[in-house]
Amino acid sequence: MRNETANKKARPSGRAAKNEGSLPAALAPEPRSVSLRWWPAVILTCWSFGFTTMQDSDLWWHLAGGRWIAQTRALHFTDPFSFTRHGRPWFHPEWLTDVILHAWDRLFGTASLVWWKWGLLVATFGLLFRLLRQICGRSGSAYLAMLAAIAIGAPFFDIRPQLHTLLGFVVILFFALTLSRRLWILPLVLMLWANLHSGFLLGLFTIIMVLSISFFYGEAPRRAAVLGLACVLACFVNGNGSDALLWPIRFAQDSHSPFLRVAEWLPPWEPGGIRSNLYYPSIATFVVSLVIVVGSGGYRRQPRLTLSSAAIGLVTLVLSLRSRRFIPLFGISQSLMLAPALAAIAASLRRRIVPGMPWLNRPRVWQLALPVVALIFGGLRLAPYPLSRNAFLYLTDLDSFPVEAMNFIETNHIEGKVFSLYNWGGYIDLRTEGRLQVFIDGRAGTVFDEKTYRQYLRVTNLRDGWEDVIWDAGADFVLWPQRNPKQIAELRKSGRWRPLYSDHVAALLARTDRPLPGPLLPTPDSPWRDLALGWSASHAHEYSEAEGHFERALHRMPSLRPACEWLANAQAQSGRLAQAEATVDRCQRMFPDSARRKQLLGIFQARAGGLPP
């Protein structure tokens, strides 16, 4: 690793030593122009990893929460959206993120939130690239280590407050690991971070750990204790007071909490939830990188930086083994060891290979060619995706939410209490502003108690008495996904519920002992209405009529991929397989997914009826 100081003496006046960040004597420093050549590749590469498709169920209640805070101007949080916990305390460490998301939504539109996501990713991993280059002294090694970090975490990147934690973590590393002259900024970072996401606790722990290791090696800045105390105090400046620090610790330590069985909190080896295929290889890479850095003399040249990087990697590794939501943080941490390891490997190869092949000794050529290759790589990865607001539909998996069902609810001014899918609760919160109060939404543990969540699980798992849970809770309506038809069928069979609306995504049922809200009106003309009508026609084997609806939906909303895929299905059911395949290729140009293309074509060729899943 790079030699930031030539000795182990304490740094005067809290300043970094003059030779901080200098390269080992064996390596000549890169010209600044070399680093500048890499930045276009870094930006395109980071952007290309911002297209993870995920059912972003939490985004909606964050938007609803931001709107509620803006309307009430209150930082005393109580639940305004549910009928099970209405008016109860709401532990809300992400309140400032909610306000930012709401403001962005008001200024630029909901779909433009993709730019908020892309901007944070580029800022986070761009800053990581800069840090890694300072650590290892080589832009190429820094780029590859950054690439590994972002690829490991990519499956978890959605439009949520966690992106602020990724950025905050890298900012902390950037200033703390290098013992920057601007360490005074760390309390300010933590003060802001403590109102953006509860992950700030990792940032606080990282600062204290790095300062402690620096003190051990005699490199601690003057007034390090004052700086550490200021960081701790800064964390108390938030909308939740001391609970902001204590609640996440209590939550993580309660091993019997059912909330820890939510998919994102599961350990990485358990089935279900998001998975990173690079996670387990990255653990081996981290261990090998540590061995290489120590074996190549990196620890002798800079023991503090080596030990700090190893400790940060081990801490985030333990966290990621307990819960997969920490995998992106481990991806960032392991790059701190990977970058200098790659630089050491590259230096060793140069020493061994170049003397026998002098034609390879063209440093200026390599300094130009390598960033160009990286730029082409990033451009090729980015090119197939929609670089506009149209990406929002795919990045949030919006077509899996009850969009048209909510259009029906709004058209008919339906209000009351609704039992709905956990992942749909936030979307209902946003669409109805609390007029349709939910049984539960994605704020598990911060608003809803364990009893409410266990009752919800009783319904989803069809345990004995699940129907009574809904009825006894006093729900006026049930909004349930068609992909889980047993609950819908059983409720209708009971005679206590009657259907109000149904489409390809959701069914809406109402209690039979309460009057209907009045004459039911059809939803306004829209692409989502055509999508629903086309599905109904396909379900009735009226494929010609279905094609007309899907074509109209695509004419009004060319990015509506479900309409495109169901159009291909209607064509296939009509015996026009070649045309269906061409339509599937058209769908792929909206948003590429080669596995889905193969799946759809396999379905079309294997059967003559039915809709693609």
FENLIN-V481791 format. One record per run of one state. SS is the DSSP state (H for helix, E for strand, C for the rest). FROM is the first residue (numbers start at 1). TO is the last residue. Records with the same first field share a line. If there is no record, write none. Layout:
SS: FROM-TO / FROM-TO
//
This chain:
C: 1-11 / 15-31 / 49-56 / 73-77 / 79-81 / 83-88 / 90-94 / 109-109 / 137-138 / 157-161 / 177-184 / 194-199 / 217-223 / 235-242 / 254-257 / 262-262 / 266-278 / 296-297 / 302-302 / 323-323 / 357-357 / 361-362 / 384-390 / 396-397 / 401-402 / 412-415 / 421-421 / 433-435 / 439-443 / 445-447 / 449-449 / 461-465 / 473-476 / 482-484 / 495-496 / 503-505 / 512-526 / 540-542 / 557-560 / 574-576 / 591-593 / 607-613
H: 12-14 / 32-48 / 57-72 / 95-108 / 110-136 / 139-156 / 162-176 / 185-193 / 200-216 / 224-234 / 243-253 / 258-261 / 263-265 / 279-295 / 298-301 / 303-322 / 324-356 / 358-360 / 363-383 / 391-395 / 398-400 / 403-411 / 422-432 / 450-460 / 466-472 / 485-494 / 527-539 / 543-556 / 561-573 / 577-590 / 594-606
E: 78-78 / 82-82 / 89-89 / 416-420 / 436-438 / 444-444 / 448-448 / 477-481 / 497-502 / 506-511
//
